């Protein structure tokens, strides 16, 4: 038993990982091997002292509480990356991260006797991982990580110790015996490293793991067995199987010779920790550093990286050198403020020092920086940023200084501010309320007239504060139209009621226009609110009166139409009786005296003329009726129908009618038929006696310019012009307007019969179609009637 105990203590003491044995409730340090003393920063004088006496700084720390809990409860502890603060001999505090396990050791009666601690420092790995995060997040630093971890293993007794090692999930352990390096045992962690199972126990190392042939590990084991010299490997690469594929792994490990009581080597103890993740992380960090330096050099912003308390320039990128017209030799290795002496200010210097010491970043906007650029001393406005970084090799603090030239932006902003100040001065001088908004439509300024009228406090109307004084019935429509205008980038115009400071709502004409920059983007809106309340009330009153008068006029027109219809109907009956009794009188007197025959002829002619006049008046009055339906009308068909109606008269007068192709328009078919009927009748009636009638109908589209010369028509529509020309007797130009007036005649009734209503009827039809009619003529040569009609209504 004593020999076994001695061997156990020997193994614990010689274990390559940190190992300590703490006894009793005060956790007296019974054993602490060299690795532990190095980790704790102590010497052998602490052996035999309670843990808190030897290391009072542990009081209240989680690691100490975990160990004490193991002693109190007997429940083992397995912790990763425990953060521990340790006091150095000079009194400074050092932060350490460690992976360790605690296991309660019991006496024969089952009581807890001591706690066995085994672990290893992972400070470098933890810090490396933290640096990886920083490197990935900021892409600003490249850190080389030297993660050395002395990781060793020992046993409780050979059986207890083996069980202890088997239970750990971090350290691989194996024992080889004899010159053939036979595998005596290997814990689960080591078997996992090898991708093997327990079937390899008892086999020579070279036979059990053939993939290691050609790699240096077998020879190193044989050398340790032969010489007794311990071998320690750091981040050595091993090609091992994983899931059937050879992969690269990296290990920190030790080969330590084991001797019997006589000092003869009987085996080799192998302990290993997989540091593949750390090595890969380190390589990634190195690559990140390389990428970071490339990124710094390629970024368009000027960058200077300084180190140490003197702010020595370590890196300066191409963008900064190009911006200043300098060379890299002028900067590298020199102190920052010796180079930028003209740009040195107490604020910039003190904040840079604070950033260096604390790791806190600083940002400055539009700082005037005086420095040498292209051979001359200039004051440039820049955005300046201090971004602290950590050097991966020496862990000295560094600061990256980023400089962005914003001189043009500052000049543009100042010019804009001057323009806005000037604009606000103008708006303050206006008698009406005036305001400005940003590009999104949020009010940024309202003049004094606004606050005087509404009673709001200064700045209260900014943003959306102005909406509270808008009439509840107007707010929804106003905001909807306002947002639509902002979206479409068009001027805003709307009548809105605003509450006066004592509660009265008054109508205002609200108008706003966008202000665009050089790129065509709206930067702000400028608007005014003009009081139109009195005009609005007057207009509403006027519109009400107009509406009332219109109703009266419509009623009068209806009554007149009814009167005309009734009158014409009632007048026709006496005329028919006159004609009837005249014929009866004619047939009752035989022979009829010549004088009486003449009187009867005059009576008959007068009644016939009166009937035609009444019929024409009735047709004219009916043209004012509403509700006529507009439809597509082919003018070719209309003229063809009219030609058929006058076919007999055209043959009698040997007239020639030439019709060019005519368009299709929107119109009232019956009225357009009346129009061409009256024009055809007029042309045949007023034919010259010395030549056959010649009638020509032609049409063409009017240009926009031609449309605008006619003031009485809608310039937004498309129009055609019909030309109805004849070679008749014509008329003098001075009567060109008179001929369209009802009952106006230019010729005697005996030579040219008619009622004087035909052309007035034509004008009424054209007006119903929102068109225009006029005529040109030369006496004895004929006339041309011009009819302008819209293509659509």
ROGU-47880 format. One record per residue (C-alpha): x, y, z; residue in one letter. Coordinates in steps of 0.001 Angstrom, whole numbers, padded with zeros to 6 digits, always signed. Layout:
N
XYZa...
This chain:
793
+000000+000000+000000x+002745+002442+000898x+004495+001692-002388x+001212+002305-004257x+000636+005536-002341x+004154+006719-003030x+003744+005901-006680x+000450+007865-006700x+002052+010913-005072x+004976+010610-007455x+002646+010548-010429x+000622+013491-009091x+003731+015546-008481x+005294+014718-011822x+002046+015099-013762x+002480+017546-016667x-000815+019327-015850x-001646+021454-012838x-002394+019156-009910x-003150+020037-006285x-004451+018162-003261x-006451+020196-000705x-007343+018635+002644x-009752+019415+005443x-012529+022004+005562x-009953+024827+005346x-008669+023290+002123x-005055+023064+003301x-002629+022738+000379x-001199+019243+000878x+000315+019010-002587x+000864+021413-005461x+003071+020319-008350x+005345+022575-010368x+002704+023200-013006x+000302+024390-010283x+002860+026687-008670x+003638+028217-012057x-000056+028701-012754x-000720+030274-009346x+002435+032378-009468x+003636+030973-006099x+006504+028912-004735x+006646+025815-002490x+006274+027926+000662x+002501+027769+000304x+002475+024007+000906x+000726+023308+004235x-001218+026579+004274x-004992+026933+003898x-005850+027992+000380x-007290+031386+001389x-004247+032127+003558x-001880+031365+000712x-004071+033140-001874x-006483+035561-000118x-007495+037080-003458x-009563+033947-004171x-012134+034871-001539x-015530+035399-003136x-014408+034189-006552x-016446+031549-008319x-013541+029136-008703x-012906+028999-004947x-016617+028605-004203x-016770+025688-006661x-013871+023898-004917x-015371+024493-001467x-018686+023131-002744x-016954+019909-003857x-015590+019419-000335x-018949+020185+001283x-021118+018027-000993x-018767+015466-002516x-020206+016301-005936x-017465+016597-008527x-016895+019770-010538x-015841+020002-014178x-015488+023632-015293x-014323+025216-018517x-012712+028592-018988x-013099+029571-015334x-012066+033173-014849x-009744+033643-011846x-007978+036776-010565x-004509+036001-009099x-002184+038400-007285x+001407+038592-008537x+004393+039015-006252x+004514+042729-007097x+000899+043157-005990x-000652+043417-009466x-003692+041350-010350x-003444+038874-013221x-006521+037466-014961x-006282+033741-015663x-008640+031378-017471x-008408+027695-016586x-010144+024434-017298x-010103+022334-014132x-011899+019520-012423x-012374+018862-008739x-012993+015428-007256x-013696+014609-003639x-011449+011891-002129x-012989+009935+000735x-011530+008118+003731x-012206+004431+004496x-015321+005419+006495x-016727+007299+003503x-016149+010798+004876x-014636+013411+002579x-010962+013725+003292x-009623+015951+000565x-010249+017467-002872x-008072+016631-005858x-007742+019470-008375x-006475+018824-011874x-006484+021314-014707x-004613+023478-017113x-004478+027105-018090x-006422+028177-021185x-005880+031920-020880x-004252+032107-024283x-007019+030107-025916x-009778+032229-024347x-008064+035456-025254x-007441+034115-028735x-011131+033323-029106x-012007+036806-027899x-009598+038256-030418x-011175+036181-033161x-014541+037755-032316x-013022+041223-032333x-011239+040507-035614x-014422+039227-037246x-016601+042079-035961x-014324+044977-036655x-011996+043592-039308x-009487+045920-037683x-006922+043769-036087x-004886+040759-036747x-003837+038824-033771x-001350+036083-033509x-002196+033846-030735x+000258+031796-028899x-001853+029461-026958x+000397+027342-024946x-001286+025093-022569x+000613+022866-020303x-001725+020042-019989x-000691+016996-018025x-002421+014112-016349x-001985+012007-013294x-003779+009284-011339x-005387+008929-007887x-003832+005544-007369x-003142+003526-010461x-006754+002338-010428x-008265+005533-008976x-006023+007710-011116x-006933+005730-014238x-010639+006150-013418x-010107+009889-012870x-008421+010325-016223x-011012+008226-018012x-013758+010498-016677x-012242+013751-017944x-013563+015023-021237x-010565+017201-022064x-007257+015369-021645x-006252+012280-023578x-004126+009845-021591x-002379+006576-022462x+000252+004281-020934x+002685+002292-023075x+005011-000458-021786x+008082-002300-023074x+010400-001462-025942x+007623-002477-028388x+005592+000432-026983x+002563-001725-026274x-000628+000142-025361x-001285-000719-021712x-004344+001493-021442x-005892+004565-023101x-008790+006648-021832x-011865+007450-023911x-010533+010859-024920x-007359+009342-026371x-009298+006610-028150x-011490+009301-029653x-008392+011171-030841x-007253+007998-032602x-010749+007061-033852x-010244+003592-032245x-011900+001414-029606x-010712-000790-026703x-009686-003567-029117x-006276-001898-029574x-005314-002351-025875x-002362-004711-025609x-001187-004092-029192x+002087-002376-030149x+001510+001283-030893x+002733+000928-034463x+000346-001952-035164x-002633-000396-033421x-002384+002959-035251x-000750+002200-038609x-001710+005567-040097x+000978+007161-037891x+003726+005350-039793x+005956+007896-041460x+004950+010501-038890x+007442+011364-036103x+005437+010140-033108x+006513+006452-032998x+010224+007317-033136x+009785+009938-030425x+008085+007366-028157x+010929+004892-028671x+013484+007615-027941x+011762+008559-024666x+011628+004875-023636x+015288+004445-024474x+016646+007686-022987x+014146+008618-020275x+014122+012198-021565x+010658+013760-021534x+009362+015054-024859x+006896+017921-025070x+005123+018732-028334x+003451+022040-029108x+000805+022310-031808x+002234+019290-033646x+000230+018153-036619x-001000+014547-036765x-002791+012853-039641x-005530+010719-038084x-008728+009102-039190x-012075+010701-038469x-015224+009093-039843x-013080+007032-042183x-011199+010009-043663x-007665+011170-042890x-007763+014656-041404x-005238+017089-039956x-005277+017529-036166x-003016+019547-033845x-001986+018510-030305x-000095+019728-027271x+001280+016544-025667x+003990+014982-023487x+005831+011646-023573x+007198+010993-020046x+009180+007910-019044x+007824+005877-016111x+010329+004150-013763x+009936+001457-011139x+011307+001634-007587x+014756+000715-008878x+014646+003591-011378x+014350+001302-014393x+012109+002574-017226x+009174+000276-017686x+006869+002428-019769x+005932+005813-021239x+003077+007975-020044x+001356+009929-022877x-000936+012880-022231x-002421+015027-025003x-004857+017882-025575x-006487+018590-028930x-005642+022196-029838x-006850+021942-033422x-009441+024686-032923x-006835+027000-031412x-004356+026362-034216x-007003+026829-036883x-008158+029980-035112x-004585+031208-035004x-004185+030596-038709x-007442+032369-039340x-006234+035267-037254x-003011+035448-039194x-005042+035416-042397x-007352+038047-040902x-004329+040178-040120x-003171+039856-043694x-006643+040682-044965x-006965+043512-042486x-003773+045144-043661x-004923+044781-047258x-008319+046225-046310x-006738+049163-044521x-004578+049894-047531x-007434+049622-050018x-010116+051565-048152x-010900+054967-049701x-010786+056743-046318x-007431+057913-044993x-006137+055645-042216x-003214+055987-039804x-002502+053345-037132x-000453+054455-034113x+000977+052518-031178x+002516+053122-027713x+002247+056213-025568x+004173+058310-028100x+001632+057542-030814x+004254+056121-033121x+002919+055691-036654x+002921+052026-037623x+000662+051951-040688x-000504+054621-043124x-002651+053632-046095x-002397+054674-049732x-005585+056762-049630x-004138+059053-046952x-000818+059371-048755x-002582+060224-052008x-004879+062693-050217x-001968+064554-048637x+000547+064064-051460x+003029+062443-049034x+005271+059385-049048x+005080+056472-046611x+008666+057099-045390x+007579+060476-044020x+005205+058738-041595x+006280+055218-040646x+008158+055167-037324x+007601+058856-036590x+005435+060235-033808x+001997+061382-034920x+002092+064888-033504x+005510+065617-034985x+004004+064973-038406x+000621+066594-037733x+001904+069422-035557x-000420+071948-037203x-003422+069692-036603x-002644+069084-032935x-005273+070329-030503x-005741+069568-026792x-009065+067839-027481x-007743+065615-030267x-004622+064692-028285x-006393+063971-024986x-009130+061852-026569x-006538+059890-028543x-004644+059159-025318x-007881+058135-023610x-008767+055823-026503x-005312+054249-026283x-005624+053651-022533x-009259+052576-022248x-010052+051005-025613x-013048+053340-026001x-013685+054671-029516x-014234+058338-030364x-015926+059985-033313x-015691+063607-034419x-017859+065188-037090x-016692+067989-039361x-013511+068769-037424x-011322+071551-038878x-007926+069877-039292x-004936+071993-040282x-002269+069998-042101x+000164+069913-044991x-001445+068834-048256x+000424+068763-051531x+003049+071165-050291x+000813+073782-048677x-000733+074248-045248x-004509+073882-045486x-007467+073764-043120x-009675+070844-044134x-012945+069715-042580x-012864+066002-041845x-014869+063301-040089x-012397+061791-037624x-012660+058461-035778x-010403+056787-033193x-010868+053006-033229x-008750+051194-030589x-007339+047809-031613x-005110+045225-029951x-001797+044095-031365x-001775+040284-031715x+001952+039941-031063x+002835+042255-028197x-000681+042967-026906x+000242+046644-026871x-002661+048989-027437x-003047+050588-030819x-005469+053083-032274x-006645+053294-035849x-007282+056892-036904x-009711+057180-039806x-009893+060481-041677x-012608+061284-044219x-012516+064509-046231x-015916+066238-045840x-014834+069693-046977x-017282+069714-049901x-020102+068487-047665x-019455+071222-045090x-019328+073876-047803x-022560+072584-049348x-024281+072415-045949x-023213+075925-045054x-024420+077186-048406x-027730+075405-047808x-027983+076859-044307x-027331+080344-045713x-030005+079733-048343x-032437+078528-045685x-031675+081512-043459x-032283+083795-046432x-035489+081922-047268x-036718+082143-043680x-035994+085883-043685x-038173+086222-046754x-040911+084039-045286x-040921+086079-042061x-041576+089198-044111x-044689+087759-045756x-048102+088891-044490x-049515+085348-044699x-048552+082200-042842x-045535+080454-044411x-043593+077272-043667x-041016+074762-044864x-040710+070987-044537x-038026+068404-045142x-038161+066063-048136x-040460+063686-046234x-043021+066429-045583x-042333+067003-041870x-042567+070678-040928x-039161+072154-040091x-040055+075856-039841x-043209+077993-039498x-043034+081774-039589x-044201+084165-036914x-047512+084758-038704x-048391+081074-038142x-047812+081240-034398x-049563+084599-034137x-052637+083252-035946x-052834+079792-034283x-051632+080728-030806x-049219+077782-030768x-045942+078105-028876x-042687+078460-030876x-041682+075194-032621x-044944+073544-031501x-046176+073306-035072x-043054+071539-036360x-043091+067883-037366x-046800+067015-037410x-047749+069550-034739x-049515+071753-037302x-052255+069151-037790x-053923+069973-034457x-055188+073339-035806x-056738+071857-038976x-060533+071490-039004x-061519+067874-038169x-063488+067614-041427x-060459+068723-043473x-057583+066814-041842x-057972+063385-043549x-058297+064772-047075x-055496+067291-046518x-053006+064693-045290x-053951+062246-048051x-053453+064854-050797x-050258+066114-049127x-048728+062620-049098x-049788+062033-052708x-048065+065259-053792x-044896+064313-051893x-044899+060914-053585x-045501+062412-057045x-043166+065403-056404x-045765+067882-057646x-047076+071141-056210x-049729+071003-053474x-052825+073227-053531x-055888+072912-051316x-058358+075062-049401x-058125+074178-045695x-059733+075559-042544x-057326+076486-039724x-058335+077331-036179x-057601+080871-035076x-056165+081350-031592x-059606+082131-030130x-061312+079119-031735x-062746+080393-035046x-061971+078363-038172x-061128+080331-041308x-060567+079127-044840x-056998+079378-046208x-055601+078553-049620x-052660+076280-048765x-049990+075923-051454x-046548+074305-051449x-043865+073608-054039x-040877+071227-053860x-037294+072509-054014x-034993+070186-055985x-031226+069696-055796x-028845+069285-058729x-029656+065565-058920x-033366+066260-059306x-034213+065048-055797x-036553+067141-053588x-034696+068483-050556x-037478+070548-048989x-040938+072054-049550x-041906+075711-049200x-045530+076584-048554x-047911+079404-047689x-051411+079649-046187x-053388+082633-047512x-056626+083680-045812x-059429+083351-048395x-062270+083020-045907x-064187+086140-047046x-063755+085275-050723x-064776+081663-049983x-067968+082748-048221x-068736+085237-051013x-068047+082587-053645x-070279+080074-051911x-073012+082723-051704x-072482+083604-055367x-072553+079949-056400x-075738+079502-054452x-077315+082443-056281x-076026+081192-059629x-077435+077765-058907x-080766+079340-057996x-080750+081500-061147x-079791+078465-063212x-082738+076561-061836x-084970+079536-062673x-083493+079738-066169x-083971+076007-066747x-087522+076347-065542x-088078+079308-067880x-086537+077436-070811x-088776+074481-070114x-091807+076751-069989x-090701+078487-073211x-090272+075138-074932x-093697+074096-073750x-095078+077444-074876x-093398+077163-078287x-094752+073669-078766x-098252+074608-077649x-098189+077853-079585x-096977+076202-082744x-099569+073448-082368x-102390+075909-081678x-101324+078241-084515x-101212+075449-087068x-104882+074603-086540x-106222+078081-087634x-103814+078007-090565x-105149+074660-091690x-108691+076064-091448x-107669+079122-093472x-106249+076869-096173x-109309+074585-096056x-111889+077388-096227x-109888+079087-098986x-110155+075926-101101x-113840+075575-100249x-114418+079202-101257x-112516+078612-104505x-114638+075611-105437x-117945+077263-104449x-117597+080243-106766x-117808+079436-110452x-116427+081231-112303x-114019+082862-109881x-113445+086534-110574x-109841+087276-111396x-109443+089674-108505x-110859+087145-106032x-108577+084449-107459x-105595+086671-106707x-106746+087289-103148x-107240+083577-102534x-103763+082769-103902x-102224+085325-101532x-104176+083870-098595x-102981+080337-099456x-099338+081435-099914x-099377+083361-096615x-100787+080398-094688x-098252+078005-096267x-095390+080362-095372x-096789+080708-091858x-096871+076897-091443x-093205+076588-092559x-092209+079339-090142x-093972+077694-087219x-092342+074327-088051x-088873+075950-088181x-089414+077731-084854x-090488+074446-083310x-087351+072687-084612x-085136+075522-083336x-086637+075408-079839x-086279+071638-079638x-082486+071892-080215x-082082+073179-076629x-083438+070028-075051x-081042+068191-072703x-080468+064475-072562x-079506+063987-076223x-077207+060965-076530x-073821+061367-078195x-072702+058403-080231x-070243+057542-083006x-071463+059170-086225x-070048+058402-089674x-070311+061722-091525x-070022+059916-094870x-073334+058183-094171x-074953+061448-093006x-073992+063303-096215x-075048+060324-098364x-078520+060326-096741x-078877+064083-097251x-077804+063687-100893x-080580+061099-101412x-083150+063462-099873x-082216+066216-102356x-081685+063869-105323x-084630+065209-107374x-083737+068874-106786x-080071+068162-107594x-081132+066618-110944x-083488+069487-111725x-080726+072068-111155x-078085+069867-112815x-075947+070330-109662x-072639+068544-108990x-071957+067399-105404x-068397+066229-104612x-067759+064737-101169x-064226+063878-099965x-063788+061098-097361x-065166+062288-094024x-064253+061115-090467x-066255+059448-087716x-066941+061712-084713x-068970+061649-081503x-072232+063515-082080x-076034+063560-082101x-077041+061791-085326x-080373+063630-085896x-078849+067075-085309x-075887+066411-087609x-078374+065296-090275x-080258+068602-089806x-076950+070489-090093x-076036+069032-093481x-079675+069222-094679x-079806+072972-094029x-076394+073568-095611x-077352+071539-098723x-080695+073326-098948x-078987+076689-098593x-076440+075888-101345x-079131+074716-103829x-081481+077593-102965x-078908+080333-103508x-077489+078872-106748x-076384+081220-109525x-078681+081454-112539x-075841+081501-115056x-074074+078230-114122x-074908+074807-112704x-074452+074515-108940x-071164+072988-107717x-071011+071817-104091x-067800+070467-102439x-067641+068894-098961x-064129+068457-097470x-062709+067675-093997x-059295+067832-092285x-057838+067592-088769x-056789+070831-087066x-053305+071141-085542x-052855+072139-081883x-051651+075549-083007x-054772+076025-085165x-057043+074937-082318x-055554+077614-080040x-056537+080351-082523x-060222+079620-081814x-060946+081129-078423x-064454+079732-077926x-063555+076026-077961x-061810+073693-075495x-058097+073607-076371x-057629+070216-074703x-059720+068357-077331x-058941+067229-080876x-060956+068845-083682x-061818+068467-087360x-062778+071254-089763x-065561+070617-092289x-065635+072902-095347x-068986+073154-097198x-068300+075217-100375x-070613+076273-103206x-070414+078497-106320x-073688+080288-105643x-074570+083962-105470x-072494+084536-102339x-072824+087495-099989x-070793+090410-098724x-068325+089677-095911x-069899+092341-093731x-072889+090045-093295x-070781+086976-092315x-072078+086993-088716x-075569+088351-089435x-076537+085300-091541x-076491+083043-088437x-079047+085192-086543x-082614+083903-086510x-085009+085584-088988x-082150+087552-090595x-082368+087554-094424x-080080+089084-097032x-082409+088492-100019x-086072+089196-100784x-088589+086464-099997x-090026+086490-103527x-086731+085569-105223x-085412+083213-102506x-088148+081722-100343x-087427+080651-096739x-087973+081460-093074x-084555+082891-092158x-084036+080200-089551x-081905+077593-091427x-078405+078979-090709x-079405+079937-087155x-080404+076301-086750x-076953+075234-088056x-075202+077451-085515x-077359+076079-082707x-076451+072494-083694x-072727+073264-083831x-072856+074958-080423x-074649+071903-079001x-071593+069910-080182x-069183+072418-078490x-067915+073558-081865x-067774+076697-083969x-069217+077759-087367x-068357+080720-089580x-068439+081583-093290x-066435+083419-095945x-067932+084592-099206x-067487+086788-102263x-070615+088141-103986x-071232+086345-107266x-068530+083690-106646x-069971+081498-103920x-069613+080822-100211x-067677+078463-097942x-069012+077442-094558x-066412+076259-091998x-067704+073910-089290x-065270+073010-086454x-066359+069960-084420x-064580+067952-081686x-063694+064357-082544x-064779+063244-079060x-066966+064812-076376x
